[in-house]
Amino acid sequence: MSPGTTHGPEGVLVAVAHGSADPRAAATIADLMTVVAERATRRRLGVPDLRIAYLGHVPPSLPQLMSTLEPGTQVTVLPLLLTAAYHSKTDIPRLLARVGTGAQVTYGEPLGPHPLLLRALERRLPETALQNPAETGVVLAAAGSSDPEANATIARLAARWQAAAGWFAVRPAYASATGPTPAQAVTELRIAGARRVVVASYLLAPGLFADRIRDASLAAGADAVSSALGAAPEIADVVLDRYTEAGTRERAAA
């Protein structure tokens, strides 16, 4: 979308994050939304009224936040989730259906898949990995889901990344719910002959899964493990793309 030519729906943008007991996660989401406001100004979108809600662990919950809005308020709800799975398909829509505040709600798509996510992943990798990608094996480590389609999305992203960047190989891995684990993927790449192995954390914020992926991957012999995507400018641009897409759908429906 070209800067200066697109506009999101007016009103409030409610970004719904997973939530974590780790305080670093909420701090990272707050930093991300600061970058979203900065990028919105740069793209001449106008800065929407940005609010953050969480699905668990920390307030405000989505129902709590929605209850503070005046009837008739135009609200765009965006799931800050990297794949479409239970939370975006079922959990958030069910919560919105129960709120009943009278707000005019538009529901946006999750962040992934989106072309900018590969750029964000590369931003977090060490420079040594990017200097000779043909010698570097990459583990694309996601949280994992009980939804097979969500896991398949990660596998497709890994294949696209390998084709686009020319890595030795990109292997999808999952911290929970399914396999292979990041440690298993690291071992497989070593056996396959990768001179170096790096793990790209396909997570939005630090917390339990990020720590689990880092510790297990390093123990298995990974050379480096990237930090969570966090407040990368590419992630902020994905949020804004989802916001403007929601506005386009709303106007088309009207």
ABEGO torsion letter per residue (X at the ends): XBBGABBBBBEBBBBBBAEBABAAAAAAAAAAAAAAAAAAAAAGAEBBBBBBBBABGBOBBAAAAAAABBBGBBBBBBBBBABBBAAAAAAAAAAAAAAGAGBBBBBBBBAOBBAAAAAAAAAABBAAAAABAAABBBBBBBAEBABAAAAAAAAAAAAAAAAAAGBABBBBBBABGBOBBAAAAAAAAAAAGBABBBBBBBBABBEAAAAAAAAAAAAAGBABBBBBAEABAAAAAAAAAAAAAAAAAAAAAX
